[in-house]
């Protein structure tokens, strides 16, 4: 099937990835802790907490690696129940990335949210030609007006928002 | 007696027309969002946080309480009607409630859930009002070492004792503690883990993390499991009301559920799933006709629902009296307080008594309002369940993005939201609990400052944590709570169930 991966994955994969991630974070924290100057006076400075967390992260990372090793030796298989629908996942994530991109070129809240809404709807099986874009536009406009006018919060401005005043 | 007069003042505050309106709007909004499939009460609170940004503190916290109760009610409705418990605490409700709905008894199931929540919520709120001042009296004598030890207990119970894997719980907690380090150190003004990104100087926002982990994570997870099918909703047919025998079968489970839920919630043990499942098991054992269980026994809805609500109210005891959030929802409530620069804890009882008591009283009012508003509106709420997934999740994501942008209009913040969303997705895929991470982010910096304060007082002597009886006892409890699951179930439990 296109866009899906096999749902039987080796059980050691998740703990291996998590373990490596934790070790990277531990190294990062430890590295930064040595940059921070320790305070003066009695007690501990700002770097003590960082070193403690770095140590914890490293221990947990190592525990994950040990677990991964043990699972690999058992050749255990982890069944996630259902296959991952990569196509849907890509639509939703793509929508989020597009929204960030649209906001960074000052497209405004309404347009960028319409993009996000449409992409998510596509991820859930609606076609681009469905009512999705229109619903998204209406919803984003209503949300924008409600939160900026009724609750006087500020949301990113763009051409459409300037039209609405 | 002083407590009662304070509570009476609180009820007076909660009954002011403006505050009553806030409570009502909160209940309606909370139900509206909470009833959407897959949305837990904590997510409801997180998503609706921006609505309260510009209100006055008392009104907004009261509205918050309404949102919370509305969200819980909505969550149990979804559990009963479409067998989609939004949170672990509704699983027990879904077992029997859905079976009742299948056999055309959705009305009584919803009614026993609502009335049971009302009964439990009311009793638990009164217990909260009686218990909180006692704890506050105790807490004013606490030194920084005691607070630190208490937070260590909360860390351990939230992440290790009640999860199904100590390793995964601790990992989630430690990631939260790690995120709590980011930003400017309050005592020395030095930037930690910011890597010269200005947006990180203020630290990681609790709301961004919670909305990312819950809302984004959930949306991505559902998308990754999307098969194109629609969920089947059970029609609410037959009488909406409970018959005489339903009442007879329900009232004892309500009370027993309350008795189980409140103390477990009030201990810093986190999570309502323990008391709800305990209540379910208990009702099953006590039932006259145990063979009804699994086929739609009303006791199996009444007990767990009462336990759920009572334990939710119970978590407010450590939150209000000590400033300790022990569940994801309590963490979101704390975020609500923090947006006004208010710190829950013993001090708040003396500096803002009208607010604390107004809030406690508004739980009573909110519970009543829930009953009055929601039972007749069941038909309307059920229609919301028919919203197709595509529009539902698209709307949730737009709303989540809106909340983040309203709090901090920057694309960096939005990027963090997406990163947390991905983390939440992976954590769901790999069975890591999310709540410890949020508790870690909130309590981590607090624990660190208490720790440093204690060491300043003791001039750097670490023995101070063991010299004071309270902190020494609490640290011993924490050590036991961490080691108990390992000792009782063997070391295998450390790695979780999939070994």
Interface residues (C-beta under 8 A of the other chain):
Chain A: X11 X14 X18 X22 X25 X28 X29 X32 X36 X37 X39 X41 X42 X43 X44 X45 X46 X48 X49 X50 X53 X56 X57 X60 X63 X64 X67 X70 X71 X74 X76 X78 X80 X82 X84 X85 X86 X88 X89 X91 X92 X93 X95 X96 X97 X99 X100 X103 X104 X109 X113 X116 X117 X118 X120 X121 X123 X124 X125 X126 X132 X135 X136 X139 X140 X143 X147 X151 X152 X153 X154 X155 X156
Chain B: X50 X51 X53 X54 X167 X170 X171 X174 X175 X177 X178 X181 X185 X187 X188 X190 X192 X193 X195 X216 X219 X220 X223 X224 X225 X226 X227 X228 X388 X389 X390 X391 X393 X394 X395 X397 X398 X399 X401 X402 X405 X406 X409 X411 X414 X415 X418 X421 X422 X429 X430 X448 X451 X452 X453 X455 X456 X458 X459 X460 X494 X495 X498 X499
